[in-house]
């Protein structure tokens, strides 16, 4: 708690934190409302919900080679700010597309807006690394996880409430307002030059094809030569499968198995239970990361979360499903906080954007493949139980991989750090 209080004495961190907070709030409300809008209007076509989720992940495959380069070469503050401002206009375009009712146009706007948003995370993460001390990374990761858990707790309910009271249009407007607030907070912030321009000042004219691919290759070489970082990133591939599946399967199990006639109401309850689990887990994780090694916590968290996700697919009643969901949610922050606190400490600040630029496309590639697979296979080739097993297994698989490789790599990394001269 003392470290969290100290973090909020850092004005740059505070503004960046609340910018991220407002952006997440609107996005969660907007996405939740839009998903229920699709399920209501196209109840016999569940593939639309999967397609909408794909539009959030698919753009990564087209811009992955430039996202990290932009975050490292350009002014990171301006990158984050322009992501928010452009997102405002695209959100208004989404409003118009939904009103027209032509789904190809709706999905096209979702695709474009998602593409713009992909530049935000690498820039924001890189700035955050520059405004914090190394000892604060784990605390900041725990704090961000708590915020995410609050959205899990109330986001679904707020999304449903917004959808019921104002319809999908009101939810989209809330989304636009959240980007506006985030843009203002980023614009008025004052960051150290090293945090936003660690590689010197560049213009858009400097980002020619040769430089982009040279920097992209540099990021790949950096990851490849850092065995510990490389091993962690390999695990992110499977996280993409889990993210893709878990974005739709809770709603699917309600609508097509446990509560076909009241899935909207129960989805709010599941959101509350899941959010409570993650919130409690976030508090516990913030304590655990101060006492135990990151790789031990990651392995345990993956095994517990994956195991209970797989089991929850076989639930025969709402109470059983809620109980299993709570346990899986309780262990999830252990993974996120450990990785969030560990990654910045092993990545060169000058290369953070390019490292993030590799993580995102790997995750999104497999997230997109998973969503496409679900859209085609669900109800045709796979049951809801099989989907939960696939997602749960995807979480447990990297745990076994980490169990084998991480202890040795952590030991080697510590030896190298001990042998390095003090700065």
N, C-alpha and C positions, 0 to 999 in steps of 0.2 A: 504493500500500500504506500509506503514511504517513497519508493522509486516512482510510482505512478504520479504522486503529487509533485515530485521533482520534474517529471516530464512536462506537466502542465504549467510549469514556470518558464518553459521554453516557448516564446510567442510564435516562432516559426512552425514548431510542431503543432501547436494548438490550432492555428489556422488551417494547416494541411490536414490535420485530423478531422476537423469539422467539415472541410471541403469534401473529404472522402465520405464522411457520415451522411451529408445531405445527398450526395450523388447516389450512394447505395440505397437510401430511403426511397427516393423516387423510382429508381430502377426496379426495386423489389415490388413496390406497389403496382407499377406499370406492367411488369411482366406477369405478375399473378393475375391481375384483372384481365389482361389480354388472353392468357391461357384459358380462363373460364369463359371468356367471350367466345373463343373458338370451340370449346367443348359444348357450349350451349347452342351456338348457331349451326355447328357441323357435328352433331352428336354421333352420327353414323360414320364419321370420317376421323378417327383418332389420329390418323397420320398427319393431320394439319397441325396438331399440337407439337408433334415431333419435328415437323418441318419448321415451325416457328423457332424452336430451340436450335435447330441447325443454322438458322439465319444469324444466330448470335455467335456461333462458333466458326462457320464456314469461311468468313472473310480472312481469317488468320492465314489460311492456306495461300492467299493471293498476295499478302503484304508482309509475311513473316520476315523476309530478307531485309526489309528496310526499317521495320519498327524499332529494333534495338539500336541501329545506326543513328536514327533520328534522335533517340533519347540520349545518346552519348555525344553526338556532334553538335546538336542545336541547343538553344537555350531551353532547358528542361521546364522552366516555369512557363514560358510562352507555349511550349508544346501542350502542357496540361491545360492551360487556359483556352487555347484554340480548340482543343478537343471538346471542352464543355460548350463553348459558344456555337460551334458548328453543330453539335448534338442538339442544341435548342431548336435550330431551324429544321433539322431533319425530323425532330419529334413533331413539330408543327406539320411537316409534310406527311408524317404518319397519320396524324389526325385527319387530314384531307383524304388520304388513301383509304382509310377505314370508312369514311363517310361515303366515298364513291362506291366502295364495296367490291372492288376488283382485287381478288386475292393475290394475283401475280405482282401487282403494284405494291400491295401491302408488304409482301415478302421482300420485294426489291428495296423498299425504303428501310426495312429492318436490317437488311444486308449492308446497306451503305452506312447506316448509323452505327452498326456493330463494328464495321471496318474502321470508322473514326475513333470509336472508343478503345480499340486495341492499342492506340498510341498512348493512352492515358496511364495505364498501369506501369509500364516500364519507366516512364518519366517520373511518376509519383514515387515509385519505389526507390529510384535513384536519388531523388531529392531527399527523401526520408533518411536514406543512408548517410547523406551529407550533413544533416542537421542534428544527428544523434551521435552520442558516444558509443563505442563498441559495447560497453556494459549495459547499454539501454536497449539493445536490439530485442532481446528476449522479452523485456517488459513491454515494449511497444507492440510486439507481436501478440502478446497476451491481451493487451488493451484492445487492439484491432479485432481480435477474435471475440472478445466480449461484445463489441459493437455488432459484429456479424450475428452473434447469437441473439441479440436483442431484436434484430430484424427478422431472424428466424422465428422468434417468439411472437412478435406483433405484426411482421410484414405481411404474412398471409391473411391475417384477420383484417388488417388495414386495406389490403388489396381487395378482399371480398367486400368490405364495407364501402370502399370507393366505387366498386363495380355496381353494388346494389343501389347506392344512393345517387351516383352521378353517371353510371354507365361507363363503358369503356372510354368514352371521350373525356370524362372528368379525370380518369386515371392517367390518361395520356398527358393532360394539362399539368397534373401534379408532377409527372416525370419531367416535363419541360422546366417547371419552376425549380425543381431540385438541381438541374444542370445550371440554371441561372445563378442560384445561390453559391454553388460550388465554384463557378467561374469568378464571381466577385471575391470570394475568400482567397483564391489563388492569386488574383490580380493585385490585391492590396498587400500581399505578403512581401516580406523583405528577407531574401535568402542571401547567404554568403555566396560570393562568386564561384568558389570551388565546388559548391553544392549543385549549381545549375549549369556551370560551364567548366567542368573538370579537364576537358581536352582543348580549351581555348575557344575563341569565338569563330563561328563559321556562318555562312549564309546558305540559303537554299541553292544558290548557283554552284556552291562547292560540292553539293551532293550529286555528282555525276555518277554514271553507271560504274565506272572504274573504282571510285572511292567506296561506293556502297558495297560492292562485292568484295573489295579488299577488307573493309571493316567486318563484314559478315564472316569472311573466312578467318579473320583474326579472332573473332568470338568463338568460332568453332574450334580453332586450334587451342585457345585458352582452356576451353572446357575439356577437350581431349587430353591435354597434358596435365590437368589437375584431376588425379584419379578419384579423390574424394568427391569433388564436385560432379564429375562424370557419373559416378555411381548413383548419386542422389537424383540426378536428372533422368537417368534410365528409369527410375521408379515413377517419374512423372508421366511416362507414357501410359502406364496402367491406371494412374489416377484419372487420366482423360476418359478411359472406359467407364470408370465409376461415376465421374461427374455427369457424363452423358446419360447414363442409365438412371441415376438417382434424381435427375431433373424432371423425369416424367413418371417413373414407376409408382411412387406413392399415390398419385392421383389415379393411375390406372388400376391399382389394386382395389381402391375404393369404388371406382365407377363400374368395374367389371367383375368384382368378386364380393367384397365385404359390404358395400352400401350403395348399390346402384341408384336408389331413389333419393338418397340424401348425402351424396358424396361431397357436395359443396360445404355443408355444415361440418361434416366430419374432417374435411381437409383443414379447416380452421383449427379444430381440436388437435389434429396431428401436428400442425405448425406450432401450436402452443407447447405441446409435449416435447417436440423435437427442440424447440427454442429453449425450453427450461433445461433440458439435458445438456445442450451446448453451453448455456450460460453457466450452469453449475460446473460443468467440465472445464470451462475457461478459467474460472476462479481457481479450481484445483490445479490446472495445468500451469498457471502462473506461479504457483508455489513449487510444483514439482520440477520445473525447469531450473530453479535456483539450487536444487539439491541433487538431481540425477543427471546422468549423461543424456545428451540429445538422442543419440542413436538407440539407446535402450528404450526411451519413451516412444520413439517413432515405431519401433518394432511391436511393442506391446499394444500401442494404440491401433495399429493396422490389423492385428490379429483379432482384437476384441470387436472393433467396428465391423470388419468384414464378416466375421462369424455370425454376429447378430443380425446383420443385414440379410444374409442368406437365410437364416432361420425365420425372419419376419415374413418372408414370402409364403411360408406354409401356415401362417396364422389363420385360424378358422373363425375368429371373432375380433371385433374392434378392440376390446380390452387387451387381448393377447398381443395384437399388433402394436398397440400403444406402448405396452410394457417393453417389448423387444426394440421398438424404435427409440425409446428413452435410453436404454442401455447403450445402443450403438451411438446415439448422439452424445452420450456422456464421455465416451472415449475419443470422439472425433477431434476435439480441440487439442488433445495431447499431441496428435500428429501435426496439426497446423501451427501451433505455437512453437513446437520444437523445430520444425523446418524454417518457420519465419524468423526465429531467433538465431538459427545456425547459419543460414545462407549468407546474410550480409557480412558475417565475420570471416568468411572464407573467399569472398569475391572482391577483387580490386575495384574500388569505387569508379575508376575510369572506364571499367568494362561492364558495370552492372547492367546498363541498358542492353548491351549485346547478349549478355547471359540471359536476361529476362526475355530477350527477343528469340531465344532458342527454346526456352521452356514453354512459352505460350503456344507456339505452333505445334509442338509435339503433343501437348495436352489436347489442343483443339482438334488436331487431325484425328486422334483416336476418339475424341468426344463426338465429332461429326460422323465418323464411321459407325459408332455405336448407335447414335440416334437414327441414322439411315437404316441400319440393320433392324432396329426396333420397329420403325415405321413399316418396313416390309414384312418382317417375320412375325410380329406379335399378332396373335389370334389365327395366324395361318400355319406357322410352324412351331412357335414357342408359346408355352403357357406363361401365366404371370409368375408362377413358382420358378420356372426356368430363368426368367429375367432377373429375379432377385438373386438366384444362385450365381449367375454370371457376374453381377455387380459385386456381390460379396466376395466371390473368388478373386475378382480383379483387385480388390483391396488387400486380400491376404497374400496374394502371390508376391508382391514386392517385399513383404515382411520376411519371407523365407530367403529372398535374395539378399536383403540387407543383413539378415542374421549371419550370412556366410561372409560377406565382403566388408561390411562396415567396421567391425572391431579391429581388424588388421589395419585398415586405412586410417582410422582415427589415431591409432598408435603411431603410425608412420608420420602423420601430419603433426602430431605433438612433438616428435623428435626433431622434425625440420624447424618447427617454431622455436624450440628451445635452443637450437643451434644458430638461429638467425640473430644478428647483432641488434641490440636495442636501438630504437630510433630516438 
